[in-house]
Amino acid sequence: MADEFTVETGALRTDASTWLGWHDTLTDISKAVPTVGSDLDPLAFSVLPGADRVLAAYMTTSMALAAEVATGADQFESIATTLTAVADLYDEVEDEIAQSFRSR
């Protein structure tokens, strides 16, 4: 700020960028989780008793995991959005304070 207190809004924006990076990574993971094992040959397991139940349980669990990871990605995006909004507010207040000093 224009007085003795200063907020490094660049640091807030850097943090926001880091959180967005994690958001992107988690988004990629959440999209990939359900595809793990999708290339397995179902015929190779068709002779095993209960293989269909194992596959169904796996698919249910992987979809739940993908949803949880996607939720985490959304939370990281929210953190980044909040940090950016706070940086914007500090910049706005800094400008207002500087303008008030100039108008004196």
C-alpha positions in Angstrom: 0.0 0.0 0.0 1.0 3.6 -0.3 1.6 3.9 3.4 4.1 1.8 5.4 2.2 -1.5 4.8 2.6 -3.3 1.6 1.0 -6.5 0.3 2.9 -8.3 -2.5 0.0 -9.0 -4.8 2.5 -10.6 -7.2 3.1 -13.3 -4.6 -0.7 -13.8 -4.2 -0.9 -14.2 -8.0 2.0 -16.6 -8.1 0.3 -18.7 -5.4 -2.9 -18.6 -7.4 -1.1 -19.8 -10.4 0.4 -22.7 -8.4 -3.1 -23.7 -7.2 -4.4 -23.6 -10.8 -1.5 -25.8 -11.8 -2.6 -28.4 -9.2 -6.2 -27.9 -10.4 -5.1 -28.8 -13.9 -3.1 -31.8 -12.7 -6.0 -33.2 -10.6 -8.4 -32.6 -13.5 -6.2 -34.7 -15.7 -6.0 -37.4 -13.1 -9.8 -37.4 -12.5 -10.3 -37.9 -16.3 -7.7 -40.7 -16.4 -8.8 -42.7 -13.3 -11.8 -44.4 -15.0 -9.7 -45.5 -18.0 -7.2 -47.5 -15.9 -7.7 -51.1 -16.8 -10.1 -50.3 -19.6 -7.7 -51.9 -22.1 -7.7 -55.3 -20.3 -9.1 -58.1 -22.4 -12.4 -59.1 -20.8 -12.2 -62.5 -22.4 -9.0 -63.2 -20.4 -11.0 -62.9 -17.2 -14.3 -64.4 -18.4 -13.3 -67.9 -17.1 -12.7 -66.7 -13.6 -15.7 -67.1 -11.3 -16.8 -63.7 -9.9 -14.7 -61.7 -12.4 -17.8 -59.7 -13.4 -18.4 -58.7 -9.8 -14.7 -57.6 -9.4 -15.0 -55.6 -12.6 -18.2 -54.0 -11.5 -16.8 -53.1 -8.0 -13.6 -51.7 -9.6 -15.6 -49.5 -12.0 -17.8 -48.2 -9.2 -14.8 -47.5 -7.0 -12.8 -45.8 -9.9 -15.8 -43.6 -10.7 -16.1 -42.6 -7.0 -12.3 -41.9 -6.9 -12.6 -39.8 -10.1 -15.4 -37.8 -8.6 -13.4 -37.1 -5.4 -10.4 -36.0 -7.3 -12.5 -33.8 -9.5 -14.0 -32.2 -6.3 -10.4 -31.6 -5.1 -9.6 -29.9 -8.4 -12.6 -27.7 -8.0 -11.5 -26.7 -4.5 -8.0 -25.8 -5.8 -9.6 -23.7 -8.5 -11.7 -21.9 -5.8 -8.6 -21.2 -3.8 -6.9 -19.7 -6.9 -9.9 -17.6 -7.7 -10.0 -16.3 -4.1 -6.3 -15.5 -4.1 -6.7 -13.6 -7.4 -9.7 -11.7 -6.1 -7.8 -10.7 -2.9 -4.9 -9.5 -5.0 -7.3 -7.5 -7.2 -8.8 -5.9 -4.1 -5.4 -5.0 -2.7 -4.4 -3.5 -6.0 -7.6 -1.5 -6.1 -7.1 -0.2 -2.6 -3.5 0.7 -3.3 -4.6 2.7 -6.3 -7.3 4.5 -4.2 -4.8 5.4 -1.5 -2.3 6.6 -4.0 -5.0 8.8 -5.6 -6.0 10.2 -2.2 -2.4 11.2 -1.6 -2.1 12.9 -5.0 -5.3 14.9 -4.4 -4.1 16.4 -1.2 
